[in-house]
Amino acid sequence: MTSAVLKCCPVDVTVNRSLSTGKLHRVELLLQTKLALGTLDVLLSKSFLCARAVGVSNMIAKLAKTCTLRISPDKLNFILSDKLASGGVSMWCELEQENFFSEFQMEGISAANNEIYLELTSENLSRALKTAQNARALKIKLTNKHYPCLTVSIELLSVSSSSRIVTHDIPVKVIPRRLWKDLQEPTVPDSDVSIYLPVLKTMKSVVEKMKNISNHLIIEANLNGELNLKIETELVCVTTHFKDLGNPPLASENASQARNPEQMAEVHIDIRKLLQFLAGQQANPTKAVCNIVNNKIVHFDLLHEDVSLQYFIPALS
């Protein structure tokens, strides 16, 4: 392995794909990045389905234009950390490495800071992985082409059984240690009401129609399993009611000690941010919870099989 400039060594990723089963059988990733505080070596390998990888990358691309990829010994995270105080949304998507990789070995810059952080454009990663769905082989390297890149080389079979190579260069930024503190898992505030969400496809259809009326939306819910989506303008007031959704047991027990079950907690948000979140969900999750901090923030907590997602939308000031 040859050393690159800009304190980077190439990253080698090899994926062998079974054309008969449609599965990616082995991924071998060697990432070696030299930072100011030390040297980092990461080795990832495992069998996993291409469809799962493409699904995750598609979801992230719809939720965040740019994001941070965090690699730690046991987890992979896609992070969006806009300042909630200034109206930005935050995202924390988590993948357990053991569900995606059969071998996972890494050594960070120190025992206390055993992580790496890369910033990338989500759509670039999604677009590159889409072209690899019918690939014979996939290789990814961290290279230096006047700037650090993830170079994705995809070997595709042609009709004549010969192969051709398609290459994507995805610019990335290696995030220095001093900035890691701003990219930690968000603190989940104590909610006034927690409630299970309705089918997200149905909710998305409702919100799309409401967006034609106003850019502002009120989400309100109570401990009786009732959730309302409201639009209020000078000319019209529109409300969609969802009933019998249920409340998470622990959240309901804790909140009910000091709260009337009929009392609504509400938050006034930008409807476009909610629609962006809903558009990123390609399949209904196995668990979907909405946590409302009255007049402050709405927190969505979703579980898609082995991928968890937390998404925060602040209240309009």
N, C-alpha and C positions, 0 to 999 in steps of 0.2 A: 504494500500500500504506500503510495507516494504522498508526500506532504504537500499541501496546498499553501498558498500565501494567505494572508489575513488570518493567520493562526487557526486554519481549518484543515483537517484531513478529510479525504473522501468518505462518504457514507455509501456502503454497498448494500443493496437490498436485492435479493433474488427471489422471485416467485415462480414456481412451476405449477401450471394449471392443468387439470385433467379435463380434456375436451369432452369426455363422455359423461362425467358427473357434474360439470359446471362448478367444481370446487377448486379453490386455491389450496394446494396441499402443503406448501412450505414457504415460509417467508424468513429470510435471513437478513437481518439489518445490523450493520456495524457502523456506529456513529462515534466519531472521535473528534471532540471539539476542544481546543485549547483556549481557556479563558485567562483573564488576568490573574485569577486566584488559584489556578491549577489546571490539571488535565482531566478530561472527562471521557470515559469509554462506556459505550452502551452496546449491548448485544441483545437483539430481540429475534425470536423465531417461534413460529407455530403454524398449525393448520387453521384456516378459517374460511368462511364463505365469502366470495367476492361481493355478493349481494349485500351482506351485512356492512362491509367496509364502504361500499358505494352509498348505502342508505344513510350511514352516519355522516359521511362527507356532504351529502345533499342537504341533510337537515341543518348542519352547521352553516353551509353556504347561504341558506335562506334566513338564518337568524343573525348572522354577523358578517359584515363585509370583510373585516380583518379580525383575526383572533390570535391567541397565544396557544401553542401546543406545549404542554408541560409533560415531561417524562420523568417518572419517579420509579422506585423499585417495584411497586405493586400496582400502580395506576397510570393511566393516560388521561389527561384532561384537556379539553378545549375551553378556553377562557375568554370571556368578554368582560372588561372591567371599566365601563364608563362610569363617570361620577354621578351617583344617584341624586346628589344634592343639586346638580345642574340639569336634571331632567333626563339623564341617560339611563339606559337599561343595563343590566348585568346578567351574565350567563355563566353557569358552571356545569359543564357536561363531563361526566366521569365514566370511564371504561375500566373494568378490572382486567389487568393484563393477562391473568391466567385464563380468562375466557377467550382471548384472542391469540395467545402465544403459548407454545409448548415449552419453550426455553426463554428465560428472561434474566439476563445478567447485566448489571450496570455498576459502575463505580463513579461517583460524582467528584466534585472538586475537593470535597472533604467528607468525613463521616457524618458531620452535622449538616451538610448541605448536599445531600446525595440526589440532586435533581438537575435537569437542564430545561431551558425555556427557549422556544423559537417562535418568532412572530411571522405569520404568513397571511396571504390573501386567500380566504376560504374558497372562493369560486375557482381559483387556479387549481387547488388540490382536487376539488370535486370534478372539474372538467378533465383533469388528467386521469383520474381513476375511472371515469365513465368509459374512456377509450380503451381501458384495459380489461373490460368484461369478457372479451373473446380473445384475450392474449394467449400466446404460447408461453411467453416468459415476460417478466417485469423486473426491471432493475432501477433502483433509485440511488443516486449519489449526492452527497453534499459536496458541491464543487465551488470553485472560485472562477467566475467568468466576469471579471471586473467587480463583482459583488458576490456574496454567498448565495448559492442556489441549491434547491433540490432538483436535480436533473433526473427526470423520469424517462427511461428508455423502455419502449414496449415492442416486443417481437410479435408480429401478427402473421398468420398464415394466409397466403393468397389462394386463389382457385387452383393454381398449378402446383400447390403444395410447397412452393418456395416461400421463404419468409421475407418480411420487410420490417424495418425498424422505424418507429415513430418516437420522436423525442420531445419532451416538454421540459422547459427550464422554469422552475418556480422560485422566484426570489424569496429569500427568507432573511430574517434578522436574528442574530444570536443576542439574546437579552442578558445584559450583565447582572451580576449578583446583587448589586446595590438597588436594582429595580424590582427584585422578586417580591419584596414586601407588599407591593401594590397589586400582586397577582395571586393572592391567597384566597381560599374558599370563603365566600361571603358569609357573614354572620346572619343567621336567620332570626329576625325579630320575633318576640312573643306576639302571636296574632290574637285579635279579638274574636275572629270566627275562622274556623277551618271547615271546608266542605268539599265533597267529591264533585268533580266536574262532570257535566253531561258528555255525550258522544261529541268529540272535538270537531268532527265533520259537520255535525248539525250546528254547533256553536259558531263555527267559521261562516257557515251560510247566513246565519242571522246577523253576524257582525258585518259581513260584506254589504248587506242591504242597509244596515244602519249608517254605514260610512257615507252613503249617498245623501244623508240628511245632515250629519254633523261630524266634525273631527274630534268631538269630545264624547266620552262614554262614562256612565256611572255603573260600576259593578257593586252589587250589594247582596249580602247573604246573612242567614241567621243559623241558629243551632237546631232548627226544625227541618233542615235539609232543603231549604228554599233559596234559590239563586235567581236574581233579577238582573237583566241588562237593560239600562235605561238611556234614552236620548231625551234631553230637554232643551228646547229652543224657545224663542219668543213666539213662534208660530205653531209649534207642535210638541207633543210629549208622547213618546213611544216606549213601551215597556214589554219585554219578553220575559215570561215567567217559566222557571224550571222548578219542579217540585219533587219531593221524595228522593232527593239525591243522596241523602245520608251524610253524616259527619264522622270523621275519624274518631274512634272511641276515646283515646287518651286526650285529644284536643278538646273534645266535647265535655269530658268529665272535668278537666281543669278549668275551662271557661265557664261552665254552668254554675260553678260555685258563686260567682259574682255577676252573672249575666242572665237576663230574661231570655229564654229560648226564642221568643218571638221578635226580639229586638234586632234590627238590621245593623250590620257594620258595612260601611260603604267607602269606596275610594273612587275619585274622579280622575280618569286617565286619558291619554292620547289614544284614540281608537286605532290609529295607524300602527302604533306599537303593539297593540293586542293582536291586530290582524297579521302582522309580521310573525309574531310568535305562533299563531294558529296555522299559518301557511307553511311553517317549517315542520309540522307534524304530518308525515305521510301516512302513518297508520295509527289507529287508536292505541294508546299505551295500555299496559297491564294495570297501571295505577296512575291516577291523575287527581291531584289535590290542589285546591286553591286556598291560600292563606291570606286573610285580609287584616291589615293593621289600619284601623279606622282613620281615614283622611290622610294616610301617609304612604302606604305602599301595598301592592298586591304581589304575592309570591306564588309562583306555580312550581309544583314539585311533581315531576313525571318519571315514570319508570318504563322503559321500552326493553323488555327482556333483560339483557345484560348491560344496558346503557341507561344511566340515570341523568336527568336534566333538571337543573334549577334555573328559573328565569324570574327576574325581578323587574317590575315596572313601577316607577315612583308616581305619586299623585301629582297632578298639575298644581302649580303654585298659584 
